[in-house]
Every structure is written in C-alpha cells, then in structure tokens.
Amino acid sequence: MKQKEILLFGASGQIGRNLIRKLAENNYKITAVTRNIHRTGYILKTQANPGYLELVELKNFEISKIEKLVKRSSICINLVGILYEKKKDEFKMIHSDFPTLLSKKASEFKLEKFIHLSALGIEEAKDSRYAKSKLEGENKIKQNFGKSIILKPSIVYSVDDKFTTSFMSLLSMLPIMPLYYNGRTKFTPIHVSDMVNIIFNIIESKENNLILECIGPEVITFKEIIIKLLKSIDKKRILLPLPLPFAKLTAKFLQLLPRPLLTEDQLKLLKYDNCKSGKYKNNYDLGYISKKKFEDEINKYSYNWKKGGQFANNSTIDNPK
C-alpha cells in the first residue's frame, strides 16, 4: 500500500512543527508550505530527516501552485490562523477564503481527507469578527467537501506558544494583572503533544465528515490559569478585576502595539467559555485521551521566567490573592 503524502499549510506554528516530527517518525512524507522559506526553513528542516520533508514557499493565494500541491497529495491539513488583524478583512481572508479554496481543491482532486483547524467556543461569540470568520470557514468547508474533518481545540499550549509564554513575560514585569470579566471565563487547555496525537490518530483512522472538539483533561478559569502561572514562575502579583469600560479602553491602546497584547475583538471573545459544547463529538468520545495537565507541563519550561533561569530552585510560593 502506498504511504499517504501529507500537504501541510501552517507548518511553522507550534502545532505544525510538532506534527512534522510525529509524521516523519512514522514514515510519512510531508510537503510543508510556508510564507517565508528563508525565515522559517532552517527551523522546519530540523523537524524531519532528509527525504521525509519538502518545503514550499507560498506568499499569496497562487491557485495554480496550490492546485499542483493538492493534486499530488493524499491528505491536506490546514493549520493557518491569526489572532488579530493587521489589515482590513484579514480574518475573512485567512479563516474563510483560504480554507474555502483548499476544500474546493480537495474535492476536485478527490483527496482522502481535508483536515482543518478551527477553534472551540466560537458559536456563541456573534459579536467577534474572529469567531464569525472561523464559523464562516467551517460552513464553507462542509459545503465544499464531504470528507472534511474540522478540529476545534481549546487553548493549545507549550513552550512554543503565544499564550502561556506571553503571560509569563507580562507577569514577570507587571505589578498588577488585570482580570477581565472577573477572571471567570473557563478554558480546557490542551498540550500541543496531545493535540498532535489527535491529528495523527485522525490521519490514521477512517474518520471523515467530522467536527471534533479537542479539549484537555481539566476545566480551568482564566484566574486559575494566572494563579498557576504565577506559582510556576515564583512571583506574587495583585490580581485586579477590571470593570468592562476600563477593559475596553485598555484594549483600544494595547491593540495598537506591533504585537497586540489584547484587542477589542479578543476582549469580546473572553466573555465566552472555551469548553466542550456538547454539540459535537470530542476527542474523548473517540478514545483520544488528553493526558497532560496544565500545571505539570508549564513547570517544565517556566524556569525561563524565574530568577536564576534554569538554575532556579524548585521552591514554590503561596497562591497569590
């Protein structure tokens, strides 16, 4: 039987890099697409042995190039996504237009599967442009290709993420940490290795025409996440619930930064819990168990933000108030 050839978009992110390693270890051939091969190529090339990984640069929606790549693949995986817009309608272009194009080509060339990464907890967020674009992308994919699998993860975290590492950096510098919506928003964070295992199992399985919510083993509030991060980096900070008018005002300023710490659209998303909805199957229903717990995993890399770095001791502090 011919080994499946995997076409991977969004290869340079934390999920993409870990997935390349997993696939190469299991003798899959991967074509990894990146927007800037000179900036990310040296990292991606270290993820697989020679012969298992081909790098392709794609800066725009070059339809003829995309067609050639899809045509010679067995499975197409789209991990491309953004958390904030740098220009008008960028959410729509990345989260809706691009996956729509890929799903059409997957149908045209009769691929075995099209696996698309969306997001958990977006159905209720009617006031968020991010959520609207993600949902629009999901609906277009389902219309275009019946063998599509849409994965909806909660927060995916690791030493390479932009969530725990950003908050550890902020908590190292700021004396006060604002809590939006009193820190009550619930999350089910999933470690990148568990997320990659889900994707790998989906590739190996006969599953298709599926929407799957991907969750970790715990439900944790935003406040609890911050407390666990503080404990892990041995810091004490004042946790201050921020009234919504002030939160909106801070978001207006923070979104002006080159890498926004918080945008008005992200603030809207924080109103809604990021947990399993019950509307779709989740990874536990299929026997894909997420084993890694949030506090255990962040402790493995939090030394980067401790005094003394890797030579810091393992003493802990009392939970901050």
C-alpha positions in Angstrom: 0.0 0.0 0.0 1.3 3.4 -1.0 2.2 5.6 2.0 0.0 8.7 2.4 1.5 12.0 1.3 0.6 14.9 3.6 0.3 18.5 2.4 0.6 20.8 5.4 -0.3 24.5 5.5 0.7 26.5 8.6 3.8 24.3 9.2 5.9 26.9 11.1 3.5 27.2 14.1 3.8 25.2 17.3 1.3 22.6 16.1 2.9 22.4 12.7 6.4 21.8 13.9 5.4 19.1 16.3 3.2 17.5 13.8 6.0 17.3 11.2 8.1 15.4 13.8 5.3 13.0 14.6 4.6 12.3 10.9 8.2 11.9 9.9 8.8 9.5 12.8 6.1 7.4 11.4 7.5 7.4 7.8 5.0 9.9 6.3 6.2 12.2 3.5 5.3 15.8 4.2 5.1 18.8 2.0 5.2 21.8 4.3 4.1 25.1 3.0 5.4 28.4 4.5 5.1 32.0 3.6 8.8 32.7 4.1 11.2 29.8 3.5 14.2 31.9 4.4 12.9 32.9 7.8 11.3 29.5 8.8 13.1 27.0 6.7 16.1 26.5 9.0 13.7 25.6 11.8 11.4 23.3 9.8 14.4 21.4 8.3 15.4 20.2 11.8 12.0 18.6 12.4 12.5 15.7 10.0 15.2 13.6 8.4 16.1 14.2 4.8 13.7 12.6 2.4 10.7 13.0 4.6 10.1 16.7 4.3 9.8 19.1 1.3 9.5 22.8 1.9 7.5 25.0 -0.4 7.1 28.8 -0.2 3.7 30.3 -0.9 3.3 34.0 -0.3 -0.1 34.6 -1.8 -3.1 32.5 -2.9 -1.3 31.3 -6.0 -4.1 29.0 -7.3 -2.0 27.2 -9.9 0.6 26.3 -7.3 -1.9 25.2 -4.8 -3.6 23.0 -7.4 -0.3 21.2 -8.1 0.4 20.7 -4.4 -3.1 19.4 -3.6 -3.2 17.2 -6.7 -0.2 15.1 -5.6 -1.3 14.7 -2.0 -3.4 12.2 -0.1 -4.4 14.4 2.8 -4.4 18.2 3.1 -4.1 19.8 6.6 -4.7 23.4 7.2 -3.4 24.9 10.4 -3.3 28.5 9.2 -4.8 31.0 11.6 -4.3 34.5 13.1 -5.3 36.0 16.4 -5.5 39.6 15.3 -5.8 41.6 12.0 -3.1 43.7 10.6 -5.3 44.9 7.7 -8.9 45.1 6.8 -10.8 41.8 6.3 -7.7 39.7 7.1 -9.7 37.4 9.3 -12.1 36.7 6.4 -9.2 36.1 4.0 -7.3 33.7 6.3 -10.1 31.9 8.2 -12.8 31.7 5.4 -11.5 32.4 1.9 -8.3 30.3 2.1 -9.9 27.2 3.7 -12.8 27.5 1.2 -10.2 27.4 -1.7 -8.4 24.4 -0.2 -11.6 22.4 0.4 -12.7 23.0 -3.2 -9.4 21.7 -4.5 -9.6 18.8 -2.1 -13.0 17.9 -3.6 -11.8 18.5 -7.2 -8.8 16.2 -6.8 -10.7 13.6 -4.6 -8.4 13.7 -1.6 -8.8 11.1 1.1 -9.3 13.8 3.8 -9.1 17.6 4.4 -8.3 18.4 8.0 -8.9 22.0 9.1 -8.0 23.6 12.4 -10.8 25.9 13.7 -11.5 27.0 17.3 -13.5 25.9 20.3 -16.3 28.1 21.8 -16.9 30.4 18.8 -20.6 29.6 18.2 -21.9 32.0 20.8 -19.5 34.8 20.0 -21.7 36.6 17.5 -20.0 39.9 18.2 -16.5 38.8 17.4 -15.0 39.2 13.9 -12.6 36.4 14.6 -15.4 34.0 15.6 -17.6 35.0 12.6 -14.7 34.3 10.2 -13.9 31.0 11.7 -17.6 29.8 11.6 -17.9 31.1 8.0 -14.8 29.0 7.1 -16.3 25.9 8.8 -19.6 26.2 6.9 -17.9 26.7 3.5 -15.7 23.7 4.1 -18.7 21.5 5.0 -20.5 22.6 1.8 -17.4 22.0 -0.4 -16.1 18.7 0.7 -17.9 15.9 2.5 -14.7 14.2 3.7 -13.6 17.2 5.7 -12.6 17.0 9.4 -12.9 20.2 11.4 -10.9 20.2 14.6 -11.9 22.8 17.3 -9.3 23.0 20.0 -9.3 25.0 23.2 -6.1 26.9 24.0 -3.1 24.9 22.7 -0.1 25.5 24.9 3.6 24.6 25.1 7.0 26.3 25.4 6.5 27.5 21.8 3.0 29.0 22.3 2.0 32.6 22.3 -0.3 32.3 25.3 1.4 31.0 28.4 4.8 32.4 27.4 3.3 35.9 26.8 1.5 35.9 30.1 4.7 34.7 31.9 6.5 37.6 30.4 3.8 40.1 31.4 3.6 38.7 34.9 7.4 39.0 35.3 7.2 42.7 34.6 3.8 44.0 35.8 3.0 44.5 39.5 -0.8 44.2 38.7 -2.5 41.8 36.5 -6.0 42.8 35.3 -8.7 40.2 35.3 -11.2 40.6 32.5 -14.8 39.5 33.3 -13.5 38.8 36.9 -11.4 36.0 35.5 -14.3 33.6 35.4 -14.1 32.6 31.8 -13.5 28.8 31.6 -10.9 27.1 29.4 -9.9 23.5 28.7 -6.3 23.9 27.7 -4.7 21.1 25.7 -0.9 20.5 25.4 0.5 20.6 21.9 1.7 17.0 22.1 -1.9 15.8 22.9 -3.2 17.9 20.1 -0.7 16.4 17.6 -1.7 12.9 18.8 -5.3 13.7 17.9 -4.4 14.9 14.4 -2.2 11.9 13.9 -4.9 9.5 15.0 -7.4 11.2 12.7 -4.9 10.7 9.8 -4.5 7.0 10.6 -8.3 6.4 11.1 -11.1 6.0 8.7 -12.9 9.1 10.2 -14.2 11.7 7.8 -17.1 14.2 7.7 -16.5 15.0 11.3 -16.4 18.1 13.6 -14.4 17.3 16.7 -13.9 19.4 19.8 -10.3 19.0 21.2 -10.0 19.5 24.9 -7.5 18.9 27.7 -8.2 17.0 30.9 -9.1 20.0 33.0 -11.5 22.9 33.1 -9.7 26.0 34.4 -10.8 29.6 34.8 -8.8 32.5 33.5 -8.0 33.5 37.1 -6.8 30.0 37.9 -4.6 30.0 34.9 -2.9 33.2 36.0 -2.5 31.9 39.6 -0.9 28.7 38.2 1.5 30.7 36.0 2.4 32.9 38.9 3.1 30.0 41.1 5.2 28.4 38.4 7.5 31.4 38.0 7.7 32.2 41.7 6.0 35.6 41.5 3.4 37.4 43.6 1.1 39.9 41.8 -2.1 41.8 42.6 -4.9 40.3 40.5 -7.3 43.2 39.8 -10.8 42.6 38.4 -11.2 45.3 35.7 -14.6 46.9 35.0 -15.7 46.5 31.4 -15.4 50.2 30.4 -11.8 50.3 31.6 -11.1 46.9 29.9 -12.4 48.3 26.6 -10.2 51.3 27.0 -7.1 49.3 27.7 -7.8 47.1 24.7 -8.0 50.1 22.4 -4.5 51.1 23.4 -3.0 47.6 23.6 -4.2 46.7 20.1 -2.0 49.5 18.7 1.2 47.6 19.6 3.1 45.9 16.8 2.2 42.6 18.6 -1.1 43.4 20.4 -1.3 42.1 23.9 -5.1 42.4 23.7 -7.5 43.6 21.1 -11.1 44.8 21.3 -12.1 41.6 19.4 -10.2 39.3 21.8 -11.9 41.1 24.7 -15.3 40.1 23.2 -14.1 36.5 22.9 -13.2 36.4 26.6 -16.9 36.7 27.5 -17.5 33.2 26.4 -16.3 29.9 27.9 -13.9 27.8 25.9 -15.1 24.4 26.9 -16.9 21.5 25.2 -20.3 22.4 23.9 -21.9 19.0 23.7 -23.0 19.8 20.1 -20.2 17.8 18.6 -18.1 14.8 19.5 -14.9 15.5 21.4 -11.5 13.6 21.4 -12.5 11.6 24.5 -15.5 10.2 22.6 -13.2 8.7 20.0 -10.7 7.4 22.6 -8.1 10.1 22.0 -7.3 10.9 25.7 -5.5 14.1 26.6 -3.2 13.2 29.4 -1.1 16.2 30.1 -2.1 18.6 32.9 -1.6 22.3 32.6 0.4 22.9 35.8 2.7 19.9 35.3 3.6 21.0 31.8 4.2 24.7 32.4 6.5 23.8 35.3 8.8 22.1 32.7 9.6 25.4 30.9 8.7 28.2 33.4 12.3 28.4 34.6 12.8 30.8 31.7 10.9 33.4 33.7 12.3 32.6 37.1 15.1 34.4 38.8 18.2 32.3 38.1 16.7 30.8 35.0 17.5 27.1 34.6 19.4 27.2 37.8 16.4 28.4 39.8 15.4 26.2 42.7 12.1 24.4 42.8 10.6 26.2 45.8 7.1 27.5 45.4 5.1 30.4 46.9 1.7 30.5 48.4 -1.1 31.1 45.9 -1.5 34.8 45.2 -4.7 36.6 46.3 
